[in-house]
Amino acid sequence: MVSLIEELEAREAAARVRVEELEAEIAELTSRLVGEREVWSRLRVTRETVAQVLAELSGQDVAETAPLREPVAAKAPVEPEVRVVGAIMVPHWREGLTTVVLPDVYRDIVGAP
């Protein structure tokens, strides 16, 4: 018959193995998360920068820019109701507008308790 101490030691060893496996899995997932966050951040910054450049270009006089470069057609129309604040696109407030149209960071701020 196994003593109580031996049973507890066996259970402790099994628990330690499970903890080590979970820690290894957490380390792998954390590494993957860091990589994906980096990709997400780069894509977000790129999208915001492109939106800012398009917004700035749409406000320039065509006669000013024509001698400097060939005209470039925008692939997507720039909405006149959207303004650039820093590098984040925030629509002007109007009746019936919900937080769904806000960037994630703003939604987090609005939803904070």
C-alpha positions in Angstrom: 0.0 0.0 0.0 1.2 3.5 -0.9 1.7 5.9 2.0 -0.1 9.2 2.2 3.2 11.1 1.7 4.1 9.1 -1.4 0.7 9.7 -2.9 1.0 13.5 -2.2 4.5 13.5 -3.8 3.2 11.7 -6.9 0.3 14.2 -7.2 2.7 17.1 -6.6 5.0 15.8 -9.4 2.1 15.4 -11.8 0.9 19.0 -11.0 4.4 20.3 -11.5 4.6 18.6 -14.9 1.2 20.2 -15.9 2.4 23.6 -14.7 5.6 23.4 -16.7 3.7 22.3 -19.8 1.3 25.3 -19.4 4.2 27.7 -18.8 5.9 26.5 -22.0 2.6 26.9 -23.9 2.2 30.4 -22.4 5.7 31.3 -23.4 5.1 30.2 -27.0 1.7 32.0 -27.2 3.3 35.2 -25.7 6.0 35.1 -28.4 3.4 34.6 -31.1 1.2 37.4 -29.6 4.1 39.8 -29.6 4.8 39.1 -33.3 1.1 39.5 -34.3 0.8 42.7 -32.3 3.8 44.0 -34.2 2.3 43.1 -37.6 -1.1 44.6 -36.5 0.6 47.8 -35.3 2.6 48.2 -38.6 -0.6 47.7 -40.6 -2.6 50.1 -38.5 0.2 52.8 -38.8 0.4 52.2 -42.5 -3.3 52.5 -43.0 -3.5 55.7 -40.8 -0.6 57.2 -42.6 -2.1 56.5 -46.1 -5.4 58.0 -44.9 -3.7 61.1 -43.6 -1.7 61.5 -46.9 -4.8 61.1 -49.0 -6.7 63.5 -46.8 -3.9 66.1 -47.1 -3.7 65.6 -50.9 -7.4 65.9 -51.4 -7.2 69.4 -49.8 -4.5 70.6 -52.1 -5.1 72.6 -55.3 -4.5 70.4 -58.4 -2.7 73.3 -60.1 -0.2 73.4 -57.3 0.7 69.7 -57.5 0.4 69.1 -61.3 3.9 70.3 -62.1 5.5 68.3 -59.3 4.0 64.9 -60.0 1.6 63.0 -62.2 -2.0 62.8 -60.9 -2.7 59.7 -58.9 -6.3 58.5 -58.7 -7.4 57.5 -55.3 -8.6 53.8 -55.1 -11.2 54.6 -52.5 -13.0 57.9 -52.1 -11.9 60.0 -49.1 -15.0 60.8 -47.0 -15.4 64.6 -46.5 -17.0 64.0 -43.0 -13.8 62.4 -41.7 -11.1 64.5 -40.2 -7.6 63.5 -39.3 -6.6 63.9 -35.7 -2.9 63.0 -35.4 -2.9 59.8 -37.4 -6.3 58.4 -36.4 -9.4 58.9 -38.4 -12.3 60.2 -36.3 -15.7 61.0 -37.9 -17.4 64.2 -37.0 -20.2 63.7 -34.5 -23.7 63.7 -35.7 -27.1 62.6 -34.4 -27.5 58.8 -34.2 -23.7 58.1 -34.5 -22.6 55.2 -32.3 -19.2 54.2 -31.0 -18.9 51.5 -33.6 -17.4 54.1 -36.0 -14.6 55.0 -33.6 -11.1 53.4 -33.7 -10.5 50.7 -31.1 -8.6 53.0 -28.7 -11.4 55.5 -28.6 -14.0 52.8 -28.1 -12.0 51.5 -25.2 -11.9 55.0 -23.6 -15.6 55.6 -24.1 -16.4 52.1 -22.7 -14.2 52.5 -19.6 -16.2 52.5 -16.4 
